[in-house]
Amino acid sequence: MNTPADIWKLVLGLLQGRLQAVTLDAWFDDLTAVEFKDDTLLLHTPDKFKKEIIDERYLQTIKDALRDLFSADINVIVTTGDAPTPIAHNNYPEDEYTFEQFIVGSSNKFAHAAATAVANNPAKNYNPLFIYGQSGLGKTHLLYAIANVVRRDHPSFRIIYIKGEDFTNELVNSIGAGQVQEFRDKYRLAALLLVDDIQFVAGKDRTQEEFFHTFNALYEANKQIVLTSDRPPKEIHTLEDRLKTRFEWGLLADIQPPDYETRMAIIKNKAALLGVQLPDDISSFIAENLTANVRQIEGALNKLLAYRDLLGNQVDGEAVSRAVKDMLKKYNEFVPSPSLIIEYICRYYDVDEEQVRGQGRKRDLMEARQTAMYLIRRMTNLSLNDIGKEFGDRDHTTVLHSLDQVEKKMRSDPAYAEKVKEITTNINNKK
């Protein structure tokens, strides 16, 4: 039987005769096949913008190629984010992700306490609970932990876990099958609804409409809702105001990157679970160099485990350090400063930095300024307010408007989208 990767390779072969090489290189370069099941091909790209372009322009072309291969209609779903592996409803690990295995530190103490309170008394304390933070910091772990406690204490509760993107895909499928009411009943009868990466419902009118009514039905029925996102509701700029308001009704809890002590505790805990004996100097080396998130640390330890198994137990500290250093090249990605991004924008548009940061209203100048704001938001961790300060203390609403304008233009103007991609590539490569 052909694997999803084999099927996708055949599809790409057909697409080469239907799409230009530059198109395939631009939008399909990091698209991978994750799963082929129930007449549905699941694809994944880590780039949200690429997903939007593929959905809007090339999804039907992919489906046509699949029809040529199978002589049947094949559904295609494109996902984005850090974890391409699909997780079915209610299919969350029972043992791997628990509160006991969650390492608590100053960066996540509040979120952990809030999640524990919700798990012990669903719909009694904080409803909804909205947990936000960068990818890889433990938001999904807390969702699983809540689900496992509630399942243990309330075995009759109907628990539903879903990713925001999958909620949209399921809605689309239900509309196509004429089963919208079944879709509504499924979610509105839940006792505990856990939605991971809720930011992906933003900008999708029908999805937001359905989720709005689902939220209201559950809230009014005193059912617990827990949501996660990479940012607080007010910063999800394409999210409807009525949803932002409701997401803020309960409790907002943020998770920050772990401090050194927490990273050391995570390393020791993960190493013990994997059966890896790490010298203190190696643990300290990892903790000092991998600072962004927990997922990086887990990746490092998995690499060490593989390194040990391949080379045997005779692995000295120098060899382990070398292995970790090789792995660090992957994780320590270049994060440009706002000044560097503005410098590249000025170079590309042939304008002065003072003009970009200033108040000029010429068309090309405004495009350069808005593009700079967009790339700073996308490539750094600066808030809307902080971005505004880079451009003459502009209000965060001005920055938000600029982001909206750039995203709209990229969807409607392929040439501009390519321009943004080229500038991004130049910055990452420091050309």
CORTALIN-V722965 format. One record per residue. N is the residue number from 1. PSI is psi in radians with two decimals (NA if undefined). BURIAL is 1 if it has 9 or more other C-alpha atoms within 8 Angstrom, else 0. Layout:
n:N psi:PSI burial:BURIAL
n:N psi:PSI burial:BURIAL
This chain:
n:1 psi:2.34 burial:0
n:2 psi:2.44 burial:0
n:3 psi:2.87 burial:0
n:4 psi:-0.65 burial:1
n:5 psi:-0.69 burial:1
n:6 psi:-0.76 burial:0
n:7 psi:-0.77 burial:1
n:8 psi:-0.61 burial:1
n:9 psi:-0.70 burial:0
n:10 psi:-0.71 burial:0
n:11 psi:-0.78 burial:1
n:12 psi:-0.64 burial:0
n:13 psi:-0.70 burial:0
n:14 psi:-0.65 burial:1
n:15 psi:-0.48 burial:1
n:16 psi:-0.46 burial:1
n:17 psi:-0.08 burial:0
n:18 psi:-0.38 burial:0
n:19 psi:2.64 burial:0
n:20 psi:2.64 burial:0
n:21 psi:-0.67 burial:0
n:22 psi:-0.60 burial:0
n:23 psi:-0.79 burial:1
n:24 psi:-0.73 burial:1
n:25 psi:-0.64 burial:0
n:26 psi:-0.73 burial:0
n:27 psi:-0.30 burial:1
n:28 psi:0.08 burial:0
n:29 psi:-0.62 burial:0
n:30 psi:0.37 burial:0
n:31 psi:2.19 burial:1
n:32 psi:2.66 burial:1
n:33 psi:2.22 burial:1
n:34 psi:-0.77 burial:1
n:35 psi:2.51 burial:1
n:36 psi:1.87 burial:1
n:37 psi:2.44 burial:0
n:38 psi:0.82 burial:0
n:39 psi:0.52 burial:0
n:40 psi:2.24 burial:1
n:41 psi:2.10 burial:1
n:42 psi:2.08 burial:1
n:43 psi:2.76 burial:1
n:44 psi:2.40 burial:1
n:45 psi:2.41 burial:1
n:46 psi:-0.17 burial:0
n:47 psi:2.00 burial:0
n:48 psi:-0.71 burial:1
n:49 psi:-0.72 burial:0
n:50 psi:-0.72 burial:1
n:51 psi:-0.78 burial:1
n:52 psi:-0.74 burial:0
n:53 psi:-0.79 burial:1
n:54 psi:-0.77 burial:1
n:55 psi:-0.72 burial:1
n:56 psi:-0.61 burial:0
n:57 psi:-0.55 burial:0
n:58 psi:0.00 burial:1
n:59 psi:-0.75 burial:1
n:60 psi:-0.63 burial:0
n:61 psi:-0.71 burial:0
n:62 psi:-0.77 burial:1
n:63 psi:-0.67 burial:1
n:64 psi:-0.72 burial:0
n:65 psi:-0.71 burial:1
n:66 psi:-0.66 burial:1
n:67 psi:-0.69 burial:1
n:68 psi:-0.58 burial:0
n:69 psi:-0.75 burial:0
n:70 psi:-0.12 burial:0
n:71 psi:0.65 burial:0
n:72 psi:2.75 burial:0
n:73 psi:2.18 burial:1
n:74 psi:2.21 burial:1
n:75 psi:2.53 burial:0
n:76 psi:2.23 burial:1
n:77 psi:2.22 burial:1
n:78 psi:2.15 burial:1
n:79 psi:2.88 burial:1
n:80 psi:3.06 burial:1
n:81 psi:-2.95 burial:1
n:82 psi:-0.43 burial:0
n:83 psi:1.72 burial:0
n:84 psi:-0.33 burial:1
n:85 psi:2.13 burial:0
n:86 psi:2.47 burial:0
n:87 psi:2.10 burial:0
n:88 psi:2.85 burial:0
n:89 psi:2.29 burial:0
n:90 psi:0.11 burial:0
n:91 psi:1.25 burial:0
n:92 psi:2.57 burial:1
n:93 psi:2.41 burial:0
n:94 psi:-0.50 burial:0
n:95 psi:-0.58 burial:0
n:96 psi:-0.67 burial:0
n:97 psi:1.66 burial:1
n:98 psi:2.94 burial:1
n:99 psi:-0.58 burial:0
n:100 psi:-0.54 burial:0
n:101 psi:0.00 burial:0
n:102 psi:2.07 burial:1
n:103 psi:2.08 burial:0
n:104 psi:2.31 burial:1
n:105 psi:-3.07 burial:1
n:106 psi:-0.48 burial:0
n:107 psi:-0.37 burial:1
n:108 psi:0.12 burial:1
n:109 psi:-0.77 burial:1
n:110 psi:-0.81 burial:1
n:111 psi:-0.72 burial:1
n:112 psi:-0.76 burial:1
n:113 psi:-0.73 burial:0
n:114 psi:-0.76 burial:1
n:115 psi:-0.70 burial:1
n:116 psi:-0.75 burial:1
n:117 psi:-0.74 burial:1
n:118 psi:-0.75 burial:1
n:119 psi:-0.70 burial:1
n:120 psi:-0.50 burial:0
n:121 psi:1.26 burial:0
n:122 psi:2.37 burial:1
n:123 psi:0.26 burial:1
n:124 psi:-0.61 burial:0
n:125 psi:-1.16 burial:0
n:126 psi:1.95 burial:1
n:127 psi:2.01 burial:1
n:128 psi:2.83 burial:1
n:129 psi:2.17 burial:1
n:130 psi:1.92 burial:1
n:131 psi:2.20 burial:1
n:132 psi:2.68 burial:1
n:133 psi:2.98 burial:1
n:134 psi:2.84 burial:1
n:135 psi:2.49 burial:0
n:136 psi:0.26 burial:1
n:137 psi:-0.07 burial:1
n:138 psi:0.21 burial:1
n:139 psi:-0.82 burial:1
n:140 psi:-0.66 burial:0
n:141 psi:-0.79 burial:1
n:142 psi:-0.65 burial:1
n:143 psi:-0.84 burial:1
n:144 psi:-0.72 burial:1
n:145 psi:-0.75 burial:1
n:146 psi:-0.83 burial:1
n:147 psi:-0.73 burial:1
n:148 psi:-0.67 burial:1
n:149 psi:-0.80 burial:1
n:150 psi:-0.70 burial:1
n:151 psi:-0.65 burial:1
n:152 psi:-0.78 burial:0
n:153 psi:-0.44 burial:0
n:154 psi:1.25 burial:0
n:155 psi:-0.36 burial:0
n:156 psi:-0.18 burial:0
n:157 psi:2.41 burial:1
n:158 psi:1.96 burial:0
n:159 psi:2.27 burial:1
n:160 psi:2.16 burial:1
n:161 psi:2.32 burial:1
n:162 psi:2.54 burial:1
n:163 psi:2.59 burial:1
n:164 psi:-0.74 burial:1
n:165 psi:-0.68 burial:1
n:166 psi:-0.53 burial:0
n:167 psi:-0.77 burial:1
n:168 psi:-0.83 burial:1
n:169 psi:-0.70 burial:1
n:170 psi:-0.67 burial:1
n:171 psi:-0.79 burial:1
n:172 psi:-0.78 burial:0
n:173 psi:-0.67 burial:0
n:174 psi:-0.62 burial:1
n:175 psi:-0.80 burial:1
n:176 psi:-0.57 burial:0
n:177 psi:0.01 burial:0
n:178 psi:0.62 burial:0
n:179 psi:0.66 burial:1
n:180 psi:-0.68 burial:1
n:181 psi:-0.68 burial:0
n:182 psi:-0.70 burial:0
n:183 psi:-0.82 burial:1
n:184 psi:-0.78 burial:1
n:185 psi:-0.70 burial:0
n:186 psi:-0.83 burial:0
n:187 psi:-0.58 burial:1
n:188 psi:-0.12 burial:1
n:189 psi:0.09 burial:0
n:190 psi:2.56 burial:1
n:191 psi:-0.46 burial:1
n:192 psi:2.06 burial:1
n:193 psi:2.11 burial:1
n:194 psi:2.06 burial:1
n:195 psi:2.03 burial:1
n:196 psi:2.37 burial:1
n:197 psi:0.98 burial:1
n:198 psi:-0.31 burial:1
n:199 psi:-0.33 burial:1
n:200 psi:-0.10 burial:0
n:201 psi:-0.25 burial:1
n:202 psi:2.48 burial:1
n:203 psi:-0.01 burial:1
n:204 psi:1.79 burial:0
n:205 psi:-0.90 burial:0
n:206 psi:-0.69 burial:0
n:207 psi:-0.79 burial:1
n:208 psi:-0.66 burial:1
n:209 psi:-0.83 burial:0
n:210 psi:-0.72 burial:1
n:211 psi:-0.59 burial:0
n:212 psi:-0.85 burial:1
n:213 psi:-0.60 burial:0
n:214 psi:-0.79 burial:1
n:215 psi:-0.87 burial:1
n:216 psi:-0.75 burial:0
n:217 psi:-0.77 burial:1
n:218 psi:-0.75 burial:1
n:219 psi:-0.80 burial:1
n:220 psi:-0.46 burial:0
n:221 psi:0.10 burial:0
n:222 psi:0.79 burial:0
n:223 psi:2.57 burial:1
n:224 psi:2.37 burial:1
n:225 psi:2.27 burial:1
n:226 psi:2.24 burial:1
n:227 psi:2.57 burial:1
n:228 psi:2.70 burial:1
n:229 psi:2.87 burial:1
n:230 psi:-0.03 burial:1
n:231 psi:2.85 burial:1
n:232 psi:2.78 burial:1
n:233 psi:-0.73 burial:1
n:234 psi:-0.33 burial:0
n:235 psi:0.02 burial:0
n:236 psi:1.51 burial:1
n:237 psi:-0.32 burial:0
n:238 psi:0.21 burial:0
n:239 psi:2.35 burial:1
n:240 psi:2.51 burial:1
n:241 psi:-0.64 burial:0
n:242 psi:-0.53 burial:0
n:243 psi:-0.71 burial:1
n:244 psi:-0.79 burial:1
n:245 psi:-0.82 burial:0
n:246 psi:-0.63 burial:0
n:247 psi:-0.41 burial:1
n:248 psi:0.02 burial:1
n:249 psi:-0.67 burial:0
n:250 psi:-1.94 burial:1
n:251 psi:2.30 burial:1
n:252 psi:2.25 burial:1
n:253 psi:2.14 burial:1
n:254 psi:2.71 burial:1
n:255 psi:2.22 burial:1
n:256 psi:2.83 burial:1
n:257 psi:2.45 burial:1
n:258 psi:2.55 burial:1
n:259 psi:3.09 burial:1
n:260 psi:-0.80 burial:1
n:261 psi:-0.72 burial:0
n:262 psi:-0.70 burial:1
n:263 psi:-0.72 burial:1
n:264 psi:-0.74 burial:1
n:265 psi:-0.71 burial:1
n:266 psi:-0.77 burial:1
n:267 psi:-0.82 burial:1
n:268 psi:-0.70 burial:1
n:269 psi:-0.85 burial:1
n:270 psi:-0.69 burial:1
n:271 psi:-0.73 burial:1
n:272 psi:-0.72 burial:1
n:273 psi:-0.58 burial:0
n:274 psi:-0.11 burial:0
n:275 psi:0.50 burial:0
n:276 psi:2.23 burial:0
n:277 psi:1.91 burial:0
n:278 psi:2.24 burial:0
n:279 psi:2.67 burial:0
n:280 psi:-0.63 burial:0
n:281 psi:-0.59 burial:0
n:282 psi:-0.75 burial:1
n:283 psi:-0.76 burial:1
n:284 psi:-0.67 burial:1
n:285 psi:-0.80 burial:1
n:286 psi:-0.79 burial:1
n:287 psi:-0.60 burial:1
n:288 psi:-0.47 burial:0
n:289 psi:-0.45 burial:0
n:290 psi:1.73 burial:1
n:291 psi:-0.16 burial:1
n:292 psi:-0.88 burial:0
n:293 psi:3.01 burial:1
n:294 psi:-0.61 burial:1
n:295 psi:-0.63 burial:0
n:296 psi:-0.78 burial:1
n:297 psi:-0.77 burial:1
n:298 psi:-0.69 burial:1
n:299 psi:-0.69 burial:0
n:300 psi:-0.77 burial:1
n:301 psi:-0.64 burial:1
n:302 psi:-0.66 burial:0
n:303 psi:-0.72 burial:1
n:304 psi:-0.69 burial:1
n:305 psi:-0.79 burial:1
n:306 psi:-0.70 burial:0
n:307 psi:-0.77 burial:1
n:308 psi:-0.77 burial:1
n:309 psi:-0.62 burial:0
n:310 psi:-0.62 burial:0
n:311 psi:-0.12 burial:0
n:312 psi:-3.05 burial:0
n:313 psi:-0.16 burial:0
n:314 psi:1.09 burial:0
n:315 psi:2.02 burial:1
n:316 psi:3.02 burial:0
n:317 psi:-0.64 burial:0
n:318 psi:-0.74 burial:0
n:319 psi:-0.75 burial:0
n:320 psi:-0.73 burial:1
n:321 psi:-0.71 burial:1
n:322 psi:-0.72 burial:0
n:323 psi:-0.73 burial:1
n:324 psi:-0.70 burial:1
n:325 psi:-0.71 burial:0
n:326 psi:-0.70 burial:0
n:327 psi:-0.58 burial:1
n:328 psi:-0.50 burial:1
n:329 psi:-0.56 burial:0
n:330 psi:-0.70 burial:0
n:331 psi:-0.58 burial:0
n:332 psi:1.24 burial:0
n:333 psi:2.61 burial:0
n:334 psi:2.18 burial:0
n:335 psi:1.88 burial:0
n:336 psi:2.69 burial:1
n:337 psi:2.76 burial:0
n:338 psi:-0.66 burial:1
n:339 psi:-0.68 burial:0
n:340 psi:-0.74 burial:1
n:341 psi:-0.79 burial:1
n:342 psi:-0.67 burial:1
n:343 psi:-0.79 burial:1
n:344 psi:-0.61 burial:1
n:345 psi:-0.79 burial:1
n:346 psi:-0.70 burial:1
n:347 psi:-0.73 burial:0
n:348 psi:-0.76 burial:0
n:349 psi:-0.07 burial:0
n:350 psi:0.93 burial:0
n:351 psi:2.86 burial:1
n:352 psi:2.63 burial:0
n:353 psi:-0.69 burial:1
n:354 psi:-0.62 burial:0
n:355 psi:-0.74 burial:1
n:356 psi:-0.73 burial:1
n:357 psi:-0.24 burial:1
n:358 psi:-2.63 burial:0
n:359 psi:0.11 burial:0
n:360 psi:2.51 burial:0
n:361 psi:0.17 burial:0
n:362 psi:2.59 burial:0
n:363 psi:-0.91 burial:0
n:364 psi:-0.64 burial:0
n:365 psi:-0.74 burial:1
n:366 psi:-0.67 burial:1
n:367 psi:-0.75 burial:0
n:368 psi:-0.77 burial:1
n:369 psi:-0.81 burial:1
n:370 psi:-0.68 burial:1
n:371 psi:-0.70 burial:1
n:372 psi:-0.77 burial:1
n:373 psi:-0.75 burial:1
n:374 psi:-0.81 burial:1
n:375 psi:-0.62 burial:1
n:376 psi:-0.75 burial:1
n:377 psi:-0.70 burial:1
n:378 psi:-0.62 burial:0
n:379 psi:-0.13 burial:0
n:380 psi:-3.14 burial:1
n:381 psi:0.28 burial:0
n:382 psi:2.47 burial:1
n:383 psi:2.97 burial:0
n:384 psi:-0.71 burial:1
n:385 psi:-0.74 burial:1
n:386 psi:-0.64 burial:0
n:387 psi:-0.74 burial:1
n:388 psi:-0.63 burial:1
n:389 psi:-0.50 burial:1
n:390 psi:-0.28 burial:1
n:391 psi:0.98 burial:1
n:392 psi:0.63 burial:0
n:393 psi:0.73 burial:0
n:394 psi:2.62 burial:1
n:395 psi:2.65 burial:0
n:396 psi:-0.48 burial:1
n:397 psi:-0.58 burial:0
n:398 psi:-0.75 burial:1
n:399 psi:-0.76 burial:1
n:400 psi:-0.74 burial:1
n:401 psi:-0.72 burial:0
n:402 psi:-0.73 burial:1
n:403 psi:-0.76 burial:1
n:404 psi:-0.75 burial:1
n:405 psi:-0.74 burial:1
n:406 psi:-0.80 burial:1
n:407 psi:-0.70 burial:0
n:408 psi:-0.76 burial:0
n:409 psi:-0.64 burial:1
n:410 psi:-0.60 burial:1
n:411 psi:-0.56 burial:1
n:412 psi:-0.31 burial:0
n:413 psi:1.66 burial:0
n:414 psi:-0.61 burial:0
n:415 psi:-0.72 burial:0
n:416 psi:-0.69 burial:1
n:417 psi:-0.73 burial:1
n:418 psi:-0.64 burial:0
n:419 psi:-0.80 burial:0
n:420 psi:-0.73 burial:1
n:421 psi:-0.74 burial:0
n:422 psi:-0.76 burial:0
n:423 psi:-0.75 burial:1
n:424 psi:-0.80 burial:1
n:425 psi:-0.75 burial:0
n:426 psi:-0.70 burial:1
n:427 psi:-0.83 burial:1
n:428 psi:-0.63 burial:0
n:429 psi:-0.09 burial:0
n:430 psi:0.89 burial:0
n:431 psi:NA burial:0
